[in-house]
């Protein structure tokens, strides 16, 4: 939706002068922050999947049977 809002802003900018209108900058900021959050969460999920695969592929050795 942020991309659609930016496209709408750019299309409306053809007919109007919005040089100092803050909404464009706020939309860009929201887009960058959202992208950073998504990248972080994807990295966390990948790390959890990798650790889960390591745990299931090599069982821990049993020591001290007594």
Secondary structure, DSSP 8 states (H G I E B T S, - for coil): -HHHHHHHHHHHTTTS--TT-THHHHHHHHHHHHHHHHHHHHHHHHHHHHHHHHHHHS--------
